[in-house]
């Protein structure tokens, strides 16, 4: 997933980077997830409770108001360094709202975490506030689908290897992943629970190939995707485990 903010700032989810033609910042995992949630809900009030759950709780981490405040401050500082001011608003006693007039996204970025399961043009038209007033719900639905599909998969489909089938679920992994780690993941914990809900057809994709060269934090990314009657991928739900996060 690749966002363009104000036609000049690029946010690449897979690389956890936000940059322009001069500067680049590497985001921490929580800051990256927070920015992604805010962009997905641009011009929409996000309560503190929702952000704590989506950024920390959904990943098995303990939510913290201090962590949320610190990461909001980090994003504001980064925005200001790119000359983007007063776009991340605090709504007292409620939460935060990101207010960007110009936001583009590209689900066919070269980032290896992008799933190319939807056939869309490489670049989407810019989003402005007046358009959002009339068609914001439609745009949010499109972005939600695309973000649900952002994963560490499908830059090359031939790299996906079939592992096994459990009930109606087919499990795949990438050829640069150790199959023993795949086996361990689905034998216990979150992976085992995931396979307990396989009464209807799903494809499950496993990847743990993202190891950041500086932090050595390993991200295990698993996507469980619905299939339509023709076997084409539908909506995907992501399960991310960050070792050391």
Secondary structure as UniProt FT lines:
FT   STRAND          2..5
FT   TURN            6..8
FT   STRAND          9..12
FT   TURN            13..16
FT   STRAND          17..19
FT   STRAND          24..26
FT   HELIX           29..40
FT   TURN            41..43
FT   STRAND          46..47
FT   HELIX           48..55
FT   HELIX           57..59
FT   HELIX           65..81
FT   TURN            82..83
FT   STRAND          88..91
FT   TURN            92..94
FT   STRAND          95..98
FT   STRAND          103..106
FT   TURN            107..108
FT   TURN            112..113
FT   HELIX           129..149
FT   HELIX           157..159
FT   STRAND          160..166
FT   TURN            167..168
FT   STRAND          169..174
FT   TURN            175..176
FT   HELIX           179..187
FT   HELIX           189..195
FT   STRAND          202..211
FT   TURN            213..215
FT   STRAND          218..227
FT   TURN            229..230
FT   STRAND          233..243
//
